[in-house]
Amino acid sequence: MRENRSGLTVHRLRFPLILGSGARLHPKAITNTLIPLPTRLRRDFPFDVIGAQFFFPEARPLSG
């Protein structure tokens, strides 16, 4: 999902949660959902850093 907040485009990615997996598969699901987005974004906007404070399991900036 994509939205506009104060002139800034915000991408809210959705990923599958597999119930009963004890969350051990969630990082892979998040990664598989996340990785294609920076590739698409770089085509139009060559960013250097994205704040990824909600990325599982830790808050680390993704640098390009």
N, C-alpha and C positions, 0 to 999 in steps of 0.2 A: 504494500500500500504506500502511496506517496501523497504527501500533503504539503501545503505552503504555510509557513509560520513566519510572519513578519518579513516576507520577501525571501525567505530561505527555504529551499526544497528539503523536506525531511522524508527519508525513506524508512518505513517501518516494515521490516521483513517478517514474513511468517514462515515457520518451519514446523514439520510434523513432530509431535510428541508421541512416543510409543509407550503406551501404558503398560505397566508390569515389567518394564526393562530396568527399573531401578535407576533411571536417568543416565545409565552408562552409554546409551546411544545418542543422547541429546547433543553433546558437543559435535559429533560428526554431522548430525542433521543441521545444526546451526552453521557449521563450516561450509557444508555443501550449498546452503542457501546464500550465505554471505559472499563467498569468493567470486561469483560471476558479477556482482554489482560493481566493485571497483573497476573491473575491466571495462564495463559499459560506460561508467562515469568518465573514465580517463579519455575516452574518445572525444568528448565534448569539453571537458574541464580537467586540465592536468594538475590535479591537487597534489599537495605534499603530505598532509596529515589529515586523518579523520579521527575525531573523538569517538572512541568506542567504549564508553563507560558501561554500556549495558551488554557488551559482548561476553559470553560465558567462556571460561570460568572466571577470568580476571579482567579488570579494567586496564587495558593497555592501548595506547594510540597505535593505529596502523600507519606506518610511514611508507611512502612510495618512492 
